[in-house]
Amino acid sequence: MIEVEHLTKRFGATTAVDDLSFTVHPGTVTGFLGPNGAGKSTAMRVIAGLARPTSGTTRVNGRPVAEHAAPLAEVGTLLAAGAAHPGRTARSHLLALAATHGLGRARVDEVLRLTGMETVADRRVGSYSMGMGQRLGLAAALLGDPRTIMLDEPINGLDPDGIVWVRRFLRSLAAEGRTVFLSSHLMSEMAQTADHLIVIGRGRLIADAPIEQVLAGVGASRVAVKTPDAQRLATALAAPDVTVTAVAHDELEVTGLDAAAIAAVARDLGVLLHELATHTASLEEAYLSLTDSAVEYTAVPAAAR
Ligand SMILES: Nc1ncnc2c1ncn2[C@@H]1O[C@H](COP(=O)(O)OP(=O)(O)OP(=O)(O)O)[C@@H](O)[C@H]1O
């Protein structure tokens, strides 16, 4: 379990994390989502004990990481890909790590097997593909058989096979009852990987909910209706939970009613429909609407310049 309470981290005038509170529960894959610069890496570094908070507290499995007698058995992290020396083999890198934490050769063999690296373990890390590098990072994170695993952008840069592999792997770790927390700046990645989402923007919490709920909240579908009798239909559709916007003299945009319900109202009124089209917000649209005011740098659309 990871608990973050009122965490703030400033770098000079920059507030990277701003009064952030959330809990990451065991047995689920929790995504940490936010645009570039939102403060995800900073928050993860503080949780891992690699940076000091300006204020607030973080705990892993009930205590600040530094207070655990065997931190590697509590939290495994993949915070910077490619941390291994390129001239070393994966096996020697892992053996060195294991030795500094009192872990044996058998555990190194075990994590090499778990991450599917047995056949490449004796090659130099410098010759690895991005995917192999990520697997090595995961193997290192798993060395201490930790109950909590925290990964910064583990999917970034992987090929499709690698992505599928990482997803399955993280799911299996969660199914074993571990806490799995991973960051990404892409909603599409998270939608297929995480059960629960913590979304931040400009260091602040935007959403903390099961993924379906986050998507349902922001991804409401709208129906475009073309009719020569727009005014009359708009009046008939009006209701407290329904929004009707006239986008042209013969076109309405409706949220809060589906296409079938709109068609039924039109039929009862005797209004002719020329077009009825449902648009479901794409994942990225949903995410953008969620984080719109929270991106650090918003590109100015060409038309507005
Ligand atoms: N060591 C540092 N010194 C100064 N500013 C920093 C430092 N680390 C991060 N920042 C700033 O803090 C903010 C949050 O950065 P952070 O890397 O935590 O965001 P992020 O959500 O992980 O972004 P990304 O997806 O790009 O990795 C940014 O404005 C960044 O420039």
The ligand as a Tripos MOL2 file, in Angstrom:
@<TRIPOS>MOLECULE
LIG
   31    33     1     0     0
SMALL
NO_CHARGES

@<TRIPOS>ATOM
      1 N1         15.2420   18.4990   -9.8860 N.pl3     1 LIG1
      2 C1         14.4050   19.4430  -10.3310 C.ar      1 LIG1
      3 N2         14.7190   20.7430  -10.2820 N.ar      1 LIG1
      4 C2         13.8690   21.7060  -10.6980 C.ar      1 LIG1
      5 N3         12.6430   21.4650  -11.2160 N.ar      1 LIG1
      6 C3         12.2740   20.1890  -11.3040 C.ar      1 LIG1
      7 C4         13.1180   19.1010  -10.8820 C.ar      1 LIG1
      8 N4         12.4480   17.9420  -11.0860 N.ar      1 LIG1
      9 C5         11.2600   18.2760  -11.6270 C.ar      1 LIG1
     10 N5         11.1420   19.6140  -11.7560 N.ar      1 LIG1
     11 C6          9.9650   20.3380  -12.2760 C.3       1 LIG1
     12 O1          8.8450   19.8780  -11.5660 O.3       1 LIG1
     13 C7          7.7150   19.7490  -12.4180 C.3       1 LIG1
     14 C8          7.2090   18.3220  -12.3810 C.3       1 LIG1
     15 O2          8.1300   17.4600  -13.0350 O.3       1 LIG1
     16 P1          8.0100   15.8780  -13.0510 P.3       1 LIG1
     17 O3          9.1770   15.3490  -13.7820 O.co2     1 LIG1
     18 O4          7.7660   15.3960  -11.6720 O.co2     1 LIG1
     19 O5          6.6950   15.6810  -13.9070 O.3       1 LIG1
     20 P2          6.1480   14.3800  -14.6320 P.3       1 LIG1
     21 O6          4.6850   14.3950  -14.4340 O.co2     1 LIG1
     22 O7          6.8940   13.1890  -14.1660 O.co2     1 LIG1
     23 O8          6.4530   14.6770  -16.1350 O.3       1 LIG1
     24 P3          6.9650   13.7170  -17.2980 P.3       1 LIG1
     25 O9          5.7590   12.9470  -17.7700 O.co2     1 LIG1
     26 O10         7.4450   14.7170  -18.3040 O.co2     1 LIG1
     27 O11         8.0460   12.8690  -16.7190 O.co2     1 LIG1
     28 C9          8.1790   20.2210  -13.7860 C.3       1 LIG1
     29 O12         7.8500   21.5860  -13.9160 O.3       1 LIG1
     30 C10         9.6660   20.0310  -13.7280 C.3       1 LIG1
     31 O13        10.3140   20.9270  -14.5940 O.3       1 LIG1
@<TRIPOS>BOND
     1     1     2 1
     2     2     3 ar
     3     2     7 ar
     4     3     4 ar
     5     4     5 ar
     6     5     6 ar
     7     6     7 ar
     8     6    10 ar
     9     7     8 ar
    10     8     9 ar
    11     9    10 ar
    12    10    11 1
    13    11    12 1
    14    11    30 1
    15    12    13 1
    16    13    14 1
    17    13    28 1
    18    14    15 1
    19    15    16 1
    20    16    17 2
    21    16    18 1
    22    16    19 1
    23    19    20 1
    24    20    21 2
    25    20    22 1
    26    20    23 1
    27    23    24 1
    28    24    25 2
    29    24    26 1
    30    24    27 1
    31    28    29 1
    32    28    30 1
    33    30    31 1
@<TRIPOS>SUBSTRUCTURE
     1 LIG1         1 GROUP 0 **** ****
